[in-house]
Amino acid sequence: MFDNGHWKFVEQMGLEPKIGFLYVIKDNYMQKLYLGKKFYRGHGKLNKGKESNWRTYTSSSKFLKEIFKERPKDEFEFICIEEYVTKGTLAYAETWTLCHVDAPFSDVWYNYLIGKIFWKLHEPLTKRHMTRLRWAMEFV
């Protein structure tokens, strides 16, 4: 058995050289998802190298924090998607994933922030955009 707290993952989390993980919180009652990232150890002046609260961490989202106060934890699943070795890759994985699932346009995702930028969009990318991008990439 792994000591991963409430996180579902196929192996022990938090081992060196991994620095953090990408996760999804699944709200089984509302049928919604939240994606985020969490570091295993602190990076600031006061907490550098100290283990974080990753095993019990729920989210930095103010909205989700309020939901967790009102509803039982067993209505949620805490899923680790993947661990990463570098901050840059972890940040990129979060951004790429939120863009890939079109989180700002979706009613399925609680996320509206991508890279600390609010992305509540009202104009979707066009099908022509997607088609021409795929066409352009055929030459690479």
Backbone as CSV, one residue per row, in Angstrom:
resi,resn,N_x,N_y,N_z,CA_x,CA_y,CA_z,C_x,C_y,C_z
1,MET,0.844,-1.187,0.000,0.000,0.000,0.000,0.883,1.242,0.000
2,PHE,0.443,2.255,-0.691,1.225,3.485,-0.799,0.770,4.511,0.227
3,ASP,1.692,5.347,0.654,1.391,6.435,1.585,1.171,7.726,0.792
4,ASN,0.086,7.755,0.016,-0.211,8.891,-0.862,-1.350,9.755,-0.341
5,GLY,-1.726,9.579,0.918,-2.851,10.344,1.433,-4.115,9.977,0.677
6,HIS,-4.883,10.979,0.262,-6.134,10.696,-0.459,-5.954,10.616,-1.977
7,TRP,-4.729,10.732,-2.460,-4.473,10.729,-3.907,-4.453,9.318,-4.468
8,LYS,-5.195,9.113,-5.554,-5.171,7.841,-6.273,-4.053,7.916,-7.306
9,PHE,-3.121,6.960,-7.211,-2.017,6.888,-8.171,-1.466,5.473,-8.158
10,VAL,-0.787,5.099,-9.217,-0.345,3.721,-9.406,0.958,3.384,-8.684
11,GLU,1.607,4.356,-8.060,2.872,4.113,-7.355,3.027,5.118,-6.225
12,GLN,4.071,4.902,-5.422,4.343,5.836,-4.332,4.680,7.209,-4.905
13,MET,4.029,8.224,-4.389,4.256,9.602,-4.832,5.290,10.275,-3.925
14,GLY,5.867,11.352,-4.434,6.719,12.205,-3.621,8.163,11.791,-3.496
15,LEU,8.584,10.800,-4.259,9.971,10.349,-4.176,10.861,11.198,-5.083
16,GLU,12.084,11.429,-4.637,13.059,12.150,-5.464,13.261,11.374,-6.756
17,PRO,13.478,11.983,-7.861,13.710,13.416,-8.062,12.440,14.203,-8.393
18,LYS,11.253,13.593,-8.231,9.997,14.288,-8.558,9.814,15.490,-7.636
19,ILE,9.358,16.606,-8.209,9.174,17.837,-7.421,7.704,18.159,-7.172
20,GLY,6.812,17.547,-7.965,5.396,17.831,-7.811,4.555,16.987,-8.748
21,PHE,3.250,17.237,-8.712,2.345,16.420,-9.521,1.177,17.249,-10.054
22,LEU,0.628,16.759,-11.136,-0.569,17.313,-11.749,-1.735,16.456,-11.285
23,TYR,-2.840,17.089,-10.897,-3.955,16.332,-10.338,-5.294,16.795,-10.895
24,VAL,-6.265,15.907,-10.749,-7.660,16.222,-11.042,-8.470,15.901,-9.795
25,ILE,-9.319,16.831,-9.405,-10.309,16.578,-8.366,-11.640,16.376,-9.083
26,LYS,-12.222,15.234,-8.865,-13.472,14.879,-9.529,-14.609,15.037,-8.532
27,ASP,-15.533,15.939,-8.835,-16.724,16.158,-8.021,-17.802,15.226,-8.560
28,ASN,-17.976,14.109,-7.883,-18.907,13.093,-8.364,-20.371,13.515,-8.245
29,TYR,-20.673,14.424,-7.339,-22.044,14.895,-7.166,-22.435,15.871,-8.288
30,MET,-21.575,16.849,-8.535,-21.870,17.862,-9.558,-21.401,17.455,-10.956
31,GLN,-20.656,16.349,-11.050,-20.109,15.875,-12.325,-19.207,16.949,-12.965
32,LYS,-18.307,17.499,-12.127,-17.376,18.519,-12.606,-15.966,18.137,-12.176
33,LEU,-15.000,18.783,-12.811,-13.593,18.486,-12.572,-12.810,19.757,-12.275
34,TYR,-11.709,19.572,-11.569,-10.772,20.677,-11.339,-9.364,20.120,-11.528
35,LEU,-8.546,20.846,-12.286,-7.172,20.424,-12.525,-6.218,21.402,-11.876
36,GLY,-5.185,20.877,-11.263,-4.183,21.744,-10.647,-2.851,21.039,-10.508
37,LYS,-1.907,21.744,-9.895,-0.594,21.164,-9.639,-0.229,21.420,-8.180
38,LYS,0.636,20.562,-7.643,1.072,20.699,-6.265,2.532,20.275,-6.157
39,PHE,3.310,21.058,-5.411,4.706,20.727,-5.151,4.810,19.864,-3.899
40,TYR,5.761,18.952,-3.912,5.995,18.092,-2.747,6.738,18.816,-1.628
41,ARG,7.567,19.770,-2.002,8.371,20.499,-1.021,8.278,21.998,-1.299
42,GLY,8.513,22.772,-0.245,8.462,24.220,-0.380,9.622,24.756,-1.215
43,HIS,9.391,25.928,-1.812,10.403,26.585,-2.637,10.719,27.999,-2.167
44,GLY,10.053,28.460,-1.119,10.247,29.816,-0.616,11.389,29.897,0.393
45,LYS,11.655,31.111,0.859,12.735,31.319,1.830,12.477,30.590,3.138
46,LEU,11.238,30.632,3.610,10.914,30.042,4.912,10.673,28.530,4.867
47,ASN,10.227,28.020,3.733,9.857,26.600,3.691,10.674,25.786,2.684
48,LYS,11.749,26.335,2.187,12.528,25.668,1.142,12.969,24.267,1.588
49,GLY,12.589,23.278,0.791,12.968,21.899,1.065,12.079,21.164,2.049
50,LYS,11.218,21.865,2.767,10.326,21.213,3.740,9.152,20.563,3.007
51,GLU,8.763,19.385,3.496,7.644,18.694,2.868,6.371,19.524,2.984
52,SER,5.625,19.589,1.884,4.355,20.321,1.872,3.247,19.418,2.425
53,ASN,2.050,19.928,2.416,0.868,19.191,2.882,0.222,18.384,1.752
54,TRP,1.017,17.923,0.807,0.488,17.322,-0.410,-0.432,16.130,-0.171
55,ARG,-0.217,15.358,0.870,-1.047,14.161,1.102,-2.503,14.513,1.431
56,THR,-2.711,15.671,2.055,-4.066,16.084,2.460,-4.557,17.304,1.672
57,TYR,-3.744,17.797,0.772,-4.054,18.998,-0.006,-5.337,18.805,-0.805
58,THR,-6.175,19.835,-0.800,-7.409,19.752,-1.571,-7.428,20.704,-2.760
59,SER,-6.958,21.922,-2.600,-6.912,22.840,-3.734,-6.581,24.241,-3.244
60,SER,-6.043,25.051,-4.152,-5.862,26.464,-3.830,-7.072,27.285,-4.289
61,SER,-8.000,26.644,-4.979,-9.187,27.321,-5.494,-10.094,27.767,-4.346
62,LYS,-10.354,29.061,-4.261,-11.256,29.588,-3.227,-12.656,28.986,-3.375
63,PHE,-13.085,28.831,-4.603,-14.404,28.270,-4.873,-14.499,26.839,-4.340
64,LEU,-13.494,26.016,-4.643,-13.518,24.634,-4.156,-13.384,24.561,-2.643
65,LYS,-12.598,25.456,-2.052,-12.469,25.469,-0.593,-13.828,25.660,0.072
66,GLU,-14.652,26.517,-0.503,-15.997,26.728,0.024,-16.855,25.478,-0.142
67,ILE,-16.728,24.815,-1.285,-17.486,23.590,-1.524,-17.094,22.518,-0.513
68,PHE,-15.792,22.396,-0.244,-15.307,21.383,0.704,-15.826,21.631,2.121
69,LYS,-16.106,22.881,2.460,-16.670,23.191,3.777,-18.111,22.702,3.896
70,GLU,-18.823,22.677,2.775,-20.249,22.377,2.775,-20.589,20.918,2.476
71,ARG,-19.660,20.211,1.836,-19.990,18.858,1.378,-18.980,17.835,1.890
72,PRO,-19.400,16.580,2.045,-18.477,15.544,2.533,-17.392,15.217,1.512
73,LYS,-16.217,14.925,2.025,-15.056,14.639,1.186,-15.258,13.393,0.321
74,ASP,-16.112,12.476,0.767,-16.294,11.244,0.001,-17.095,11.451,-1.293
75,GLU,-17.576,12.670,-1.532,-18.225,12.987,-2.803,-17.205,13.354,-3.882
76,PHE,-15.925,13.338,-3.515,-14.855,13.741,-4.420,-13.826,12.627,-4.571
77,GLU,-13.192,12.594,-5.732,-12.044,11.724,-5.949,-10.838,12.621,-6.194
78,PHE,-9.711,12.247,-5.624,-8.467,12.990,-5.758,-7.503,12.120,-6.558
79,ILE,-7.267,12.513,-7.799,-6.529,11.676,-8.746,-5.240,12.360,-9.167
80,CYS,-4.129,11.696,-8.954,-2.847,12.176,-9.463,-2.755,11.743,-10.923
81,ILE,-2.533,12.703,-11.811,-2.403,12.400,-13.234,-0.967,11.980,-13.556
82,GLU,0.005,12.775,-13.068,1.410,12.475,-13.324,2.298,13.304,-12.423
83,GLU,3.497,12.783,-12.169,4.514,13.500,-11.411,5.558,14.040,-12.388
84,TYR,6.232,15.125,-11.982,7.263,15.720,-12.834,8.491,16.093,-12.021
85,VAL,9.605,16.198,-12.735,10.911,16.450,-12.125,11.235,17.939,-12.076
86,THR,10.687,18.728,-13.004,11.026,20.150,-13.053,9.782,21.024,-12.921
87,LYS,9.972,22.216,-12.365,8.877,23.187,-12.227,8.317,23.567,-13.589
88,GLY,9.214,23.771,-14.541,8.785,24.198,-15.876,7.876,23.190,-16.546
89,THR,8.245,21.927,-16.468,7.417,20.894,-17.090,6.088,20.753,-16.365
90,LEU,6.107,20.853,-15.048,4.863,20.768,-14.277,3.926,21.916,-14.659
91,ALA,4.455,23.125,-14.749,3.642,24.290,-15.136,3.119,24.136,-16.561
92,TYR,3.986,23.667,-17.460,3.575,23.469,-18.851,2.491,22.393,-18.942
93,ALA,2.662,21.294,-18.201,1.675,20.212,-18.230,0.304,20.712,-17.790
94,GLU,0.277,21.552,-16.757,-0.995,22.110,-16.287,-1.622,22.992,-17.367
95,THR,-0.842,23.894,-17.927,-1.351,24.808,-18.949,-1.798,24.043,-20.188
96,TRP,-0.959,23.127,-20.658,-1.291,22.352,-21.853,-2.593,21.583,-21.655
97,THR,-2.733,20.952,-20.498,-3.916,20.133,-20.244,-5.183,20.978,-20.208
98,LEU,-5.137,22.114,-19.525,-6.316,22.987,-19.456,-6.690,23.529,-20.834
99,CYS,-5.692,23.809,-21.654,-5.975,24.256,-23.019,-6.510,23.096,-23.858
100,HIS,-5.909,21.932,-23.693,-6.305,20.753,-24.474,-7.774,20.382,-24.242
101,VAL,-8.252,20.525,-23.015,-9.653,20.183,-22.716,-10.587,21.380,-22.870
102,ASP,-10.050,22.503,-23.342,-10.850,23.726,-23.518,-11.578,24.121,-22.245
103,ALA,-10.884,24.051,-21.122,-11.489,24.330,-19.820,-12.246,25.661,-19.752
104,PRO,-11.714,26.759,-20.326,-12.462,28.021,-20.205,-13.826,28.016,-20.895
105,PHE,-14.032,27.085,-21.843,-15.302,27.020,-22.565,-16.241,25.961,-22.025
106,SER,-15.737,25.150,-21.131,-16.470,23.962,-20.723,-17.203,24.160,-19.409
107,ASP,-18.391,23.605,-19.329,-19.138,23.592,-18.068,-18.697,22.426,-17.184
108,VAL,-17.844,21.564,-17.709,-17.365,20.402,-16.973,-16.256,20.785,-15.991
109,TRP,-15.494,21.815,-16.308,-14.332,22.195,-15.513,-14.635,23.386,-14.619
110,TYR,-14.167,23.307,-13.367,-14.233,24.444,-12.452,-13.169,25.488,-12.803
111,ASN,-12.148,25.098,-13.539,-11.025,25.989,-13.843,-11.413,27.103,-14.811
112,TYR,-11.085,28.325,-14.423,-11.156,29.459,-15.334,-9.819,30.175,-15.387
113,LEU,-8.934,29.840,-14.472,-7.589,30.405,-14.464,-6.641,29.440,-15.149
114,ILE,-5.846,29.961,-16.055,-4.771,29.192,-16.671,-3.523,30.041,-16.538
115,GLY,-2.531,29.523,-15.829,-1.309,30.287,-15.616,-1.574,31.579,-14.859
116,LYS,-2.501,31.539,-13.895,-2.893,32.683,-13.064,-3.571,33.799,-13.855
117,ILE,-4.057,33.472,-15.033,-4.784,34.427,-15.866,-6.223,33.941,-15.977
118,PHE,-7.175,34.840,-15.788,-8.590,34.507,-15.875,-8.982,34.389,-17.348
119,TRP,-9.512,33.238,-17.731,-9.820,32.957,-19.130,-11.292,32.621,-19.333
120,LYS,-12.211,33.382,-18.805,-13.618,33.121,-19.086,-13.901,33.699,-20.468
121,LEU,-13.808,32.828,-21.454,-13.890,33.266,-22.848,-15.305,33.167,-23.385
122,HIS,-15.592,34.005,-24.343,-16.924,34.029,-24.940,-16.896,33.754,-26.430
123,GLU,-15.706,33.554,-26.972,-15.576,33.255,-28.397,-14.674,32.030,-28.544
124,PRO,-15.221,30.915,-28.969,-14.388,29.720,-29.110,-13.455,29.836,-30.314
125,LEU,-12.393,29.041,-30.270,-11.537,28.949,-31.448,-12.357,28.315,-32.559
126,THR,-12.158,28.779,-33.768,-12.972,28.296,-34.879,-12.496,26.933,-35.367
127,LYS,-13.394,26.219,-36.021,-13.020,24.951,-36.639,-11.969,25.193,-37.713
128,ARG,-12.084,26.328,-38.411,-11.091,26.661,-39.429,-9.708,26.800,-38.792
129,HIS,-9.655,27.407,-37.621,-8.390,27.543,-36.897,-7.771,26.157,-36.680
130,MET,-8.563,25.236,-36.139,-8.070,23.892,-35.849,-7.649,23.161,-37.125
131,THR,-8.477,23.263,-38.155,-8.178,22.596,-39.421,-6.891,23.136,-40.036
132,ARG,-6.747,24.453,-40.064,-5.560,25.051,-40.670,-4.304,24.775,-39.840
133,LEU,-4.458,24.694,-38.539,-3.316,24.359,-37.700,-2.844,22.938,-38.005
134,ARG,-3.787,21.996,-38.074,-3.412,20.612,-38.420,-2.766,20.569,-39.804
135,TRP,-3.320,21.313,-40.746,-2.777,21.375,-42.104,-1.345,21.914,-42.072
136,ALA,-1.123,22.983,-41.334,0.207,23.586,-41.247,1.208,22.609,-40.623
137,MET,0.752,21.838,-39.662,1.656,20.924,-38.971,2.023,19.702,-39.813
138,GLU,1.265,19.436,-40.864,1.595,18.304,-41.742,2.948,18.483,-42.416
139,PHE,3.409,19.702,-42.561,4.660,19.978,-43.253,5.870,19.893,-42.347
140,VAL,5.632,19.727,-41.069,6.741,19.699,-40.100,7.235,18.279,-39.928
